[in-house]
């Protein structure tokens, strides 16, 4: 079953939003030297900011920020992690997660969902 892990502003070292934003920006900059950027990122001022990953899959979920957008207008874009495929969802991250959990999201990347039950573990409970 897919385990979605969200980054937090004050999570453990190396898994904070800030740390991951820096790391993923460097990785993607290198990647885009040899691979095409997704269509949604053709504007040179468009940015992605990682907000979650899927345990064991290499998949990252990002906010997609277009120029002049406010944070409540950012949408979701995800990368399969072990390949060049990107998938954009014209919705905010909380709505996307709800749609994935309920089976309403049109995505190829969460084949094990929906399930009959879901769980949540806060970071402070996981890392103690």
C-alpha positions, 0 to 999 in steps of 0.5 A: 500500500502507498505511504504518502509522507508529507514534509513539514516546516519543522520536521526532522533534519533533511526532511523539512520543506526547506531542505527538500526544496533545496535538494529537489531544485538541485536534482531537477536542475541537473535532470533538465540539462538532459531531459525536457521540462514538463509542459507546465514548467515551460515558463522559466519563472514557473517553480515546483516545491516538494510537499510529499513523497511516496515511500519506496517509490521515488515519487515526489509530489510538488506544488506547481507555482506559476508566476504571479500566483498566490500559494492558495492558487498553487496546484499539484504536479507529481513525478513518478520518480524513476522515470520521466513522467509528470502528472499535473492535477489542477487542484490544491494539495489537500483536495488532491490527497482527498481525491486519491484516498477516495478514489476520485483522482484520475491518476495512474500513480496510486493503484492501491487506493482507495482502500477501506481504511486510512491512517495518519501518523504525525511526524513526532510519533514516527520519529520518537 
